[in-house]
Amino acid sequence: MCSTLFPILIVISSLVFIESSVIPLQPFMNRTSVQGYTPLEKFHLLSTSYSTWKSYYIQVIEQQSTTQTTQTSSQTHIFQHNTLVDAFHPSRCINTNTNEQCFRLDYFTDQFYLLFKFYPNSKSYQFTNPKITKITRNSTPIQINAQISDFIFDNKAGIGLYSIEFNCMNNFDHGEPIENKPIIKSDVFQVEMQVTKNTNIEFSFVKECMKQNSIPDWIQLAYVTSNGDYEVFEKDSEVNFIQNGMFQAGENVVVVSPHSMSTRIALLQLNSNAITRYKVPQISSSNDHIDVKLLVEEEGIVTQENVGSFAVVYSCKDVNSYAVITLSVTLHETLPSLTASWIKNCGALPPRTISVALSSSNENSNKEVDDEGNEFVVGSQQVVEYGVVLDRFEPEFVHAYRYPTSISDHSVYQVIQSVNMIEFIVSNSDHSESVNIKHIDVYAKNSSLVFTQVSVPELQPMFYLGSKDQELSRLTSKRLRVRCVCINSGSTLVDVILQAEHYAEIKFTFVKLCTKPKSISNPNSIKSSFHSIHTNSHSFYLFITVFSSVV
């Protein structure tokens, strides 16, 4: 008796499980009939995410076997178990007393994605293209239009899909938002869908549109780094320049290096509920010598999980040029365009990733002494910040400035008489590219007053930059020593020039104060001895040690 009943109990249990479980996305592929169920009881309609909808759509178009897709929180049931969900009931949406309880699509949901499931291979279903109707009209400056798109179904798989596209249009005759307050309009729409020969399903919802003068913070344009990270542009960012054509220091400006001939810009959607369409982006260059274009020019959809991506390619007709590149993306006609600007450097600008630091004071208490007994100043004060020379060291400013009359005058940087070696810290903040420094030159305006040279110590020379052909790897820094030897009394300007390959030079200036050494009677002989350091570094250090002792 028990052996006879056991299979029967298993069958009953299975039927109960099917009836009580949440309707899965995977259709009943292996069953030809379900006795006791009407066509509507096996019909289910729900909204879903763009990625889920797109996955099913591709499978139906290509007539592939549909695969199980994980259910997510973004799915909302509209019709199931032969019942329309209350939030989509037409009477609830039309009635002003219950309108707030109606299902609402916010103003950044441009497309509503719908998925319906039904019993496969059934002749009971007769699906036709759904119809959508606007059943309320409000007098606001915004016109909301809607249409059904992409209606398709696969009778064998028991899967169907369609979407509803919305378009929020401006009616400018009604004016603009006042005092930056947004104008929000909502309309009730009703969708009618034929399921069987004699049965239609009707459901309603509220669609909102908004007109305002700014883009919400959760929609952003970002520069994609070589590591795949996002550097978000400031809203409506503009690149500012000072008179000499350089970008201003300290600003969050993206600069594309001469080595990079393409850039990827991302459109980010941080609102988990929004589905936003964008039109074909527009891109422009401020310089006719630099061409720029989008690799693919098309409109698209952006969600939190589906990032918009724009590939930008450059063509440098002049290697000594740069341009401001501006990308503009239109999301809605009821909103301003989302724009971002950055710089393409074809070689006319210095490397943006190079910074140089120096001591903030030249007082004796802040000097250090190396192994050879030479006093020097260690870097801590900024001289060059992101490729921009700061005012105190800017050559035009320093050259135009009258020589300081006292040590207390800090308008320009002064190196006092007792310091014959200045040490800088040169850093490369680039995450992906090394910078090849072809040569570093040091010039004194009055060469009869002081001799200058780039100096590399014998101890741990790998941490120092030499006078030519030095590579500064990504995210690293090296020291740069500039030696200044006085042979006469007075003050002179000293220029330091860093020339990186494929870039414009970085040039900064300081003032060297000198007192003529008492033991020097013939400066020309000193000059001759000093230049011998290029062939004999040991004789140089010996000379400096003796020389310093008599200053």
DODREN-636083 format. One line per 3 residues: number of its first residue (from 1); their letters; for each residue x, y, z of C-alpha. Coordinates in nm, 3 decimals. Each point is the difference from the previous one (the first is absolute). Layout:
# residues N
NUM> a> X,Y,Z; ...
***
This chain:
# residues 551
1> mcs> 0.000,0.000,0.000; 0.272,0.242,0.091; 0.203,-0.078,-0.311
4> tlf> -0.305,0.081,-0.212; -0.080,0.336,0.163; 0.353,0.137,0.015
7> pil> 0.028,0.103,-0.370; -0.343,0.164,0.019; 0.106,0.211,0.298
10> ivi> 0.308,0.116,-0.188; -0.208,0.121,-0.297; -0.242,0.191,0.223
13> ssl> 0.287,0.163,0.187; 0.157,0.115,-0.326; -0.321,0.160,-0.119
16> vfi> -0.041,0.191,0.324; 0.357,0.131,-0.025; -0.058,0.130,-0.353
19> ess> -0.321,0.176,0.098; 0.137,0.169,0.311; 0.345,0.105,-0.118
22> vip> 0.090,0.339,-0.151; -0.023,-0.026,-0.379; 0.358,-0.059,-0.121
25> lqp> 0.149,0.167,-0.306; 0.083,-0.341,-0.144; -0.313,-0.123,-0.184
28> fmn> -0.136,-0.354,0.028; 0.195,-0.123,-0.299; -0.060,-0.374,0.045
31> rts> -0.377,-0.004,0.054; -0.262,-0.009,-0.273; -0.310,0.068,0.212
34> vqg> -0.111,0.090,0.349; -0.348,-0.126,0.070; -0.222,0.220,0.215
37> ytp> 0.168,0.333,-0.088; -0.151,0.266,-0.225; 0.223,0.196,-0.245
40> lek> -0.016,0.308,0.224; 0.111,-0.199,0.303; 0.314,-0.098,-0.191
43> fhl> 0.057,0.355,-0.126; 0.231,0.228,0.200; 0.103,0.357,-0.076
46> lst> 0.277,0.185,0.185; 0.239,0.287,-0.039; 0.369,-0.080,0.010
49> sys> 0.344,0.156,-0.023; 0.154,0.104,-0.329; 0.276,-0.263,0.017
52> twk> -0.244,-0.287,0.068; -0.238,0.120,-0.270; 0.283,0.041,-0.252
55> syy> 0.131,-0.350,0.073; -0.341,-0.156,-0.069; -0.057,0.219,-0.304
58> iqv> 0.325,-0.114,-0.164; -0.085,-0.365,0.069; -0.347,0.035,-0.153
61> ieq> 0.131,0.188,-0.305; 0.271,-0.261,-0.061; -0.247,-0.282,0.084
64> qst> 0.225,-0.142,0.268; -0.120,-0.205,0.292; -0.084,0.236,0.283
67> tqt> 0.211,-0.046,0.310; -0.079,0.057,0.363; 0.055,0.362,0.106
70> tqt> 0.036,0.087,0.367; -0.290,0.202,0.135; 0.102,0.343,0.132
73> ssq> -0.164,0.262,0.218; -0.056,0.220,-0.308; -0.274,-0.234,-0.124
76> thi> -0.360,0.097,0.071; -0.299,-0.227,-0.066; -0.288,0.159,-0.188
79> fqh> -0.227,-0.299,-0.070; 0.031,-0.343,0.156; -0.227,-0.284,0.108
82> ntl> -0.284,0.144,-0.210; 0.010,0.322,0.206; 0.109,0.356,-0.074
85> vda> 0.226,0.140,0.271; -0.175,0.284,0.188; 0.269,0.262,-0.075
88> fhp> -0.076,-0.035,-0.374; -0.379,0.009,0.027; -0.143,0.273,-0.232
91> src> -0.257,0.121,0.253; 0.268,0.054,0.263; 0.221,0.201,-0.237
94> int> -0.278,0.224,-0.136; -0.158,0.079,0.337; 0.173,0.305,0.150
97> ntn> -0.055,-0.137,0.352; 0.196,-0.319,-0.071; 0.235,0.128,-0.270
100> eqc> 0.298,-0.001,0.237; -0.043,-0.376,0.043; 0.029,-0.058,-0.375
103> frl> 0.323,-0.139,-0.142; 0.222,0.294,-0.100; 0.287,0.035,-0.245
106> dyf> 0.224,0.289,0.102; 0.125,0.272,-0.233; 0.322,-0.183,-0.090
109> tdq> -0.165,-0.324,-0.103; -0.007,0.043,-0.375; -0.091,-0.357,-0.084
112> fyl> -0.221,-0.257,0.173; 0.107,-0.361,-0.069; -0.268,-0.269,0.013
115> lfk> 0.028,-0.377,-0.010; -0.293,-0.242,-0.029; -0.003,-0.377,0.044
118> fyp> -0.261,-0.245,-0.112; -0.057,-0.370,-0.051; 0.210,-0.108,-0.305
121> nsk> -0.152,-0.134,-0.322; -0.353,0.085,0.107; -0.249,0.100,-0.270
124> syq> -0.208,0.188,0.258; 0.218,0.312,-0.014; -0.047,0.266,-0.267
127> ftn> 0.247,0.279,0.074; -0.016,0.327,-0.189; 0.208,0.315,0.027
130> pki> -0.107,0.176,0.324; -0.153,0.347,-0.013; 0.082,0.289,0.234
133> tki> -0.224,0.296,0.072; 0.047,0.315,0.205; -0.310,0.041,0.213
136> trn> 0.086,0.322,0.185; 0.131,0.332,-0.136; 0.150,0.269,0.221
139> stp> 0.065,0.360,-0.106; 0.373,0.031,0.069; 0.297,0.096,-0.218
142> iqi> 0.075,-0.370,-0.053; -0.153,-0.236,-0.253; 0.033,-0.375,0.073
145> naq> -0.020,-0.237,-0.294; 0.018,-0.381,0.009; 0.015,-0.283,-0.251
148> isd> 0.028,-0.380,-0.004; 0.326,-0.140,-0.139; 0.173,-0.334,-0.061
151> fif> -0.310,-0.221,0.035; 0.105,-0.361,-0.052; -0.089,-0.346,0.132
154> dnk> 0.113,-0.361,-0.039; -0.292,-0.242,0.013; 0.224,-0.304,0.042
157> agi> 0.189,0.147,0.294; -0.300,0.169,0.161; 0.180,0.335,0.022
160> gly> -0.098,0.343,-0.129; 0.136,0.352,0.037; -0.068,0.361,-0.081
163> sie> 0.095,0.340,0.130; -0.161,0.341,0.038; 0.204,0.303,-0.106
166> fnc> -0.071,0.339,0.152; 0.090,0.341,-0.129; -0.022,0.308,0.219
169> mnn> -0.034,0.303,-0.229; 0.019,0.369,0.085; -0.280,0.237,-0.083
172> fdh> 0.199,0.323,0.017; -0.309,0.217,-0.040; -0.073,-0.068,0.365
175> gep> 0.332,0.149,0.117; 0.300,-0.126,0.190; 0.046,-0.118,0.360
178> ien> -0.009,0.293,0.244; 0.278,0.047,0.259; 0.159,-0.332,-0.100
181> kpi> -0.300,-0.191,0.135; -0.075,-0.306,-0.214; -0.335,-0.050,-0.171
184> iks> -0.135,-0.353,0.041; -0.281,-0.143,-0.206; -0.165,-0.341,0.029
187> dvf> -0.241,-0.174,-0.235; -0.194,-0.323,0.035; 0.047,-0.250,-0.282
190> qve> -0.203,-0.312,-0.071; 0.127,-0.304,-0.190; -0.235,-0.247,-0.163
193> mqv> 0.140,-0.339,-0.098; -0.190,-0.282,-0.172; 0.082,-0.340,0.153
196> tkn> -0.266,-0.232,-0.141; -0.260,0.038,-0.271; -0.258,0.132,0.245
199> tni> 0.217,0.138,0.282; 0.199,0.322,0.035; 0.203,0.113,0.298
202> efs> -0.001,0.367,0.091; 0.242,0.158,0.248; 0.091,0.358,0.088
205> fvk> 0.289,0.193,0.152; 0.120,0.356,0.057; 0.292,0.144,-0.198
208> ecm> 0.180,0.308,0.130; 0.202,0.255,-0.195; 0.200,0.290,0.138
211> kqn> 0.140,0.321,-0.138; 0.290,0.160,0.186; 0.312,0.205,-0.066
214> sip> 0.256,-0.250,0.130; 0.092,-0.367,-0.027; -0.055,-0.217,0.311
217> dwi> 0.317,-0.104,0.180; -0.056,-0.368,-0.064; 0.064,0.040,-0.376
220> qla> 0.369,0.058,-0.070; 0.258,0.002,-0.275; 0.335,-0.153,0.090
223> yvt> 0.344,-0.047,-0.156; 0.100,-0.368,-0.002; 0.362,-0.050,0.106
226> sng> 0.227,-0.274,-0.132; -0.080,-0.196,0.318; -0.373,0.017,-0.071
229> dye> -0.066,0.250,0.278; -0.240,0.291,-0.044; 0.113,0.361,0.045
232> vfe> -0.329,0.188,0.014; -0.013,0.334,-0.179; -0.148,0.292,0.185
235> kds> -0.345,0.094,-0.130; 0.027,0.223,-0.307; 0.376,0.004,0.052
238> evn> 0.201,0.257,-0.192; 0.377,0.011,-0.044; 0.143,0.332,0.114
241> fiq> 0.321,0.149,-0.136; 0.234,0.274,0.111; 0.168,0.243,-0.236
244> ngm> 0.293,-0.218,-0.102; -0.235,-0.273,-0.122; 0.058,-0.238,0.291
247> fqa> -0.285,-0.152,0.199; -0.034,0.129,0.351; 0.174,-0.186,0.280
250> gen> -0.205,-0.190,0.253; -0.303,-0.049,-0.226; -0.146,-0.342,-0.062
253> vvv> 0.079,0.004,-0.371; 0.039,-0.321,-0.202; 0.290,0.020,-0.244
256> vsp> 0.048,-0.271,-0.262; 0.371,-0.055,-0.061; 0.169,0.012,-0.344
259> hsm> 0.041,-0.379,0.017; -0.377,-0.064,0.022; -0.194,0.025,-0.324
262> str> -0.332,-0.115,0.145; -0.206,0.056,0.312; -0.301,-0.170,0.152
265> ial> -0.268,0.210,0.168; -0.270,-0.165,0.214; -0.356,0.112,0.066
268> lql> -0.086,-0.116,0.352; -0.349,-0.051,0.139; 0.007,-0.027,0.380
271> nsn> -0.376,-0.029,0.053; -0.087,-0.369,0.027; -0.361,0.058,-0.114
274> ait> 0.061,0.225,-0.300; 0.027,-0.105,-0.363; 0.121,0.296,-0.204
277> ryk> 0.031,0.035,-0.375; 0.260,0.230,-0.151; 0.026,0.141,-0.349
280> vpq> 0.306,-0.011,-0.227; 0.275,0.194,0.184; 0.164,0.302,-0.161
283> iss> 0.376,0.057,0.020; 0.219,0.292,-0.105; 0.361,0.121,0.000
286> snd> 0.112,0.359,0.064; 0.298,-0.040,-0.236; -0.023,-0.069,-0.372
289> hid> 0.337,-0.176,0.019; -0.147,-0.273,0.220; -0.287,-0.208,-0.139
292> vkl> -0.228,-0.188,0.237; -0.287,-0.238,-0.063; -0.210,-0.266,0.169
295> lve> 0.084,-0.353,-0.111; -0.369,-0.094,0.013; -0.271,0.265,-0.035
298> eeg> -0.325,-0.139,0.132; -0.261,0.056,0.266; -0.045,-0.243,0.284
301> ivt> -0.130,-0.083,0.345; 0.178,0.036,0.332; -0.093,-0.165,0.329
304> qen> 0.190,-0.059,0.322; 0.125,-0.333,-0.136; 0.026,0.100,-0.367
307> vgs> 0.259,0.280,-0.027; 0.002,0.218,-0.311; 0.338,-0.001,-0.174
310> fav> 0.138,0.241,-0.262; 0.329,-0.070,-0.176; 0.175,0.323,-0.107
313> vys> 0.285,-0.007,-0.255; 0.245,0.281,-0.080; 0.213,0.099,-0.297
316> ckd> 0.287,0.246,0.063; 0.084,0.194,-0.315; 0.246,0.216,0.195
319> vns> 0.216,-0.165,0.269; 0.049,0.339,0.167; -0.366,0.063,0.070
322> yav> -0.274,-0.063,0.252; -0.378,0.030,0.002; -0.293,0.018,0.236
325> itl> -0.230,-0.295,-0.075; -0.367,0.037,0.092; -0.254,-0.283,0.013
328> svt> -0.371,0.077,0.026; -0.271,-0.258,0.074; -0.372,0.072,-0.023
331> lhe> -0.214,-0.209,0.234; -0.335,0.177,-0.018; -0.126,0.304,-0.180
334> tlp> -0.132,0.112,0.337; 0.354,0.015,0.141; 0.321,0.178,-0.100
337> slt> 0.266,-0.206,-0.173; 0.256,-0.177,0.215; 0.346,0.126,-0.104
340> asw> 0.362,-0.069,0.089; 0.326,0.155,-0.121; 0.356,-0.120,0.009
343> ikn> 0.333,0.068,-0.174; 0.166,-0.198,-0.277; 0.372,0.072,0.008
346> cga> 0.181,-0.074,-0.325; 0.329,0.136,0.135; -0.052,0.372,0.060
349> lpp> -0.048,-0.035,0.376; 0.233,-0.140,0.266; -0.089,-0.331,0.166
352> rti> -0.298,0.052,0.227; 0.113,-0.278,0.233; 0.336,0.158,0.093
355> sva> 0.036,0.189,0.328; 0.312,0.151,0.157; 0.051,0.086,0.367
358> lss> 0.256,0.206,0.189; 0.058,0.116,0.357; -0.238,0.266,0.132
361> sne> 0.289,0.196,0.155; 0.368,0.068,-0.069; 0.093,0.071,0.360
364> nsn> 0.311,-0.175,0.133; -0.207,-0.205,0.245; -0.171,-0.175,-0.292
367> kev> 0.317,-0.099,-0.183; 0.144,-0.349,-0.006; 0.354,-0.122,-0.066
370> dde> 0.083,-0.292,-0.229; 0.283,-0.254,0.037; 0.246,0.237,-0.168
373> gne> -0.081,0.283,0.242; -0.208,0.204,-0.246; -0.299,0.190,0.133
376> fvv> -0.327,-0.034,-0.191; -0.373,0.068,0.035; -0.237,-0.299,-0.006
379> gsq> -0.325,0.016,-0.196; -0.335,0.068,0.169; -0.141,0.323,-0.153
382> qvv> -0.178,-0.030,-0.336; 0.181,0.147,-0.301; -0.194,-0.173,-0.279
385> eyg> -0.345,-0.141,0.060; -0.149,-0.233,-0.263; 0.216,0.146,-0.274
388> vvl> -0.067,0.362,0.097; 0.279,0.218,0.140; -0.122,0.193,0.303
391> drf> 0.027,0.379,0.002; 0.295,0.025,0.232; 0.213,-0.204,-0.243
394> epe> -0.168,0.099,-0.328; 0.278,0.128,-0.233; -0.185,0.301,-0.141
397> fvh> -0.097,0.113,0.347; 0.347,-0.052,0.148; 0.181,0.160,-0.295
400> ayr> -0.230,0.304,0.014; 0.040,0.034,0.374; 0.276,0.223,0.134
403> ypt> 0.267,-0.186,0.187; -0.087,-0.027,0.370; 0.158,0.260,0.222
406> sis> -0.003,-0.218,0.311; -0.023,-0.359,0.109; -0.341,0.069,0.153
409> dhs> -0.149,0.071,-0.345; -0.173,-0.328,-0.097; -0.178,0.113,-0.319
412> vyq> 0.242,-0.222,-0.191; 0.200,-0.294,0.127; 0.354,0.083,0.113
415> viq> 0.288,-0.235,0.067; 0.226,0.160,0.260; 0.377,0.037,-0.027
418> svn> 0.091,-0.295,0.224; -0.207,-0.254,-0.200; 0.175,-0.136,-0.308
421> mie> -0.231,-0.295,-0.071; -0.380,0.001,-0.038; -0.192,-0.327,-0.007
424> fiv> -0.339,-0.046,-0.168; -0.242,-0.292,0.003; -0.137,-0.075,-0.349
427> sns> -0.313,-0.221,0.000; -0.204,-0.175,-0.267; -0.361,-0.053,0.113
430> dhs> -0.108,-0.184,-0.315; -0.156,-0.340,0.074; 0.087,-0.153,-0.337
433> esv> 0.280,0.182,-0.183; 0.365,0.070,0.068; 0.150,0.336,-0.095
436> nik> 0.332,0.001,-0.183; 0.199,0.310,0.095; 0.234,0.060,-0.293
439> hid> 0.214,0.262,0.172; 0.015,0.238,0.294; 0.180,0.331,-0.046
442> vya> 0.100,0.263,0.256; 0.093,0.352,-0.111; 0.112,0.305,0.200
445> kns> -0.093,0.330,-0.156; 0.334,0.140,0.117; 0.245,-0.280,-0.067
448> slv> 0.290,0.211,0.131; -0.161,-0.001,0.344; -0.084,-0.366,0.053
451> ftq> 0.063,-0.338,-0.159; -0.292,-0.250,-0.016; -0.033,-0.371,-0.064
454> vsv> -0.229,-0.301,0.052; 0.176,-0.218,0.255; -0.044,-0.372,0.067
457> pel> 0.170,-0.140,0.312; 0.198,-0.322,-0.019; -0.199,-0.141,0.292
460> qpm> -0.333,-0.150,-0.123; -0.006,0.183,-0.335; -0.311,-0.195,-0.110
463> fyl> -0.214,0.230,0.219; 0.118,0.315,-0.182; -0.067,0.153,-0.340
466> gsk> 0.301,0.065,-0.219; 0.039,0.260,-0.270; -0.138,-0.216,-0.286
469> dqe> -0.195,-0.310,-0.101; -0.169,-0.078,0.329; -0.325,-0.195,0.036
472> lsr> -0.244,0.094,0.271; -0.224,-0.302,0.046; -0.369,0.027,0.080
475> lts> -0.090,0.091,0.358; 0.365,0.057,0.094; 0.224,0.292,0.090
478> krl> 0.371,0.074,-0.022; 0.224,0.268,0.142; 0.159,0.270,-0.209
481> rvr> 0.307,0.182,0.131; 0.101,0.335,-0.143; 0.347,0.120,0.102
484> cvc> 0.075,0.372,0.000; 0.358,0.120,0.067; 0.052,0.374,0.054
487> ins> 0.315,0.169,-0.134; -0.106,0.364,0.044; -0.225,0.205,0.223
490> gst> -0.354,0.092,-0.104; -0.320,-0.178,-0.103; -0.111,-0.165,-0.319
493> lvd> -0.293,-0.195,-0.140; 0.036,-0.374,-0.049; -0.228,-0.187,-0.244
496> vil> -0.065,-0.374,0.030; -0.144,-0.165,-0.314; -0.146,-0.352,-0.009
499> qae> -0.060,-0.124,-0.354; -0.219,-0.311,-0.018; -0.033,-0.196,-0.323
502> hya> -0.309,0.094,-0.208; -0.085,0.284,0.241; 0.069,0.371,0.036
505> eik> 0.270,0.089,0.249; -0.052,0.080,0.367; 0.200,0.307,0.098
508> ftf> 0.024,0.160,0.342; 0.225,0.271,0.144; 0.149,0.103,0.332
511> vkl> 0.247,0.265,0.124; 0.350,-0.096,0.116; 0.170,0.239,0.242
514> ctk> 0.381,-0.007,-0.002; 0.298,0.131,0.191; 0.341,-0.010,-0.169
517> pks> 0.227,-0.249,0.176; 0.300,0.171,0.158; 0.246,-0.251,-0.148
520> isn> -0.117,0.053,-0.359; 0.222,0.242,-0.192; -0.055,-0.127,-0.355
523> pns> -0.360,-0.109,-0.070; 0.095,-0.125,-0.347; 0.234,-0.258,0.148
526> iks> -0.281,-0.114,0.228; -0.229,-0.031,-0.300; 0.255,-0.216,-0.178
529> sfh> 0.043,-0.222,0.303; -0.376,-0.026,0.052; -0.067,-0.128,-0.352
532> sih> 0.247,-0.281,0.058; -0.264,-0.172,0.215; -0.157,-0.146,-0.311
535> tns> 0.298,-0.232,-0.035; 0.116,-0.035,0.360; -0.268,0.004,0.266
538> hsf> 0.248,-0.064,0.282; 0.197,0.317,-0.077; -0.331,0.190,0.005
541> ylf> -0.096,-0.115,0.349; 0.349,0.076,0.128; -0.021,0.350,-0.149
544> itv> -0.339,0.070,0.152; 0.108,-0.119,0.341; 0.303,0.226,0.006
547> fss> -0.198,0.284,-0.153; -0.282,-0.022,0.253; 0.240,0.012,0.289
550> vv> 0.119,0.345,-0.093; -0.338,0.162,-0.072
***
